[in-house]
Amino acid sequence: MSKGKKRGYTHIQTFKIEILEMIESGKTQREIAEHFGFKSIYVVKELLKRERKRTERPYRISKKVRQITWLYLKKN
């Protein structure tokens, strides 16, 4: 990306694999943001936060299902 113009809106998911590889190789979030020409490091930061959340908790259980499960377990 050229140094003069920063990116506006971008589908960050298209760069996800490359960003994760850059993090693994030791690049900082600031270096990655500058490499792709993002206006802020928060673009990279939020992507990494979403990826961590996805890997820590790959599925979400609704509140209603948790309540029903808790009531069922409480009865037994």
PEQUIKA-V343985 format. One record per run of one state. SS is the DSSP state (H for helix, E for strand, L for the rest). FROM is the first residue (numbers start at 1). LEN is the number of residues. If there is no record, write none. Layout:
SS:FROM:LEN, SS:FROM:LEN
//
This chain:
L:1:11, H:12:13, L:25:4, H:29:8, L:37:5, H:42:15, L:57:6, H:63:13, L:76:1
//
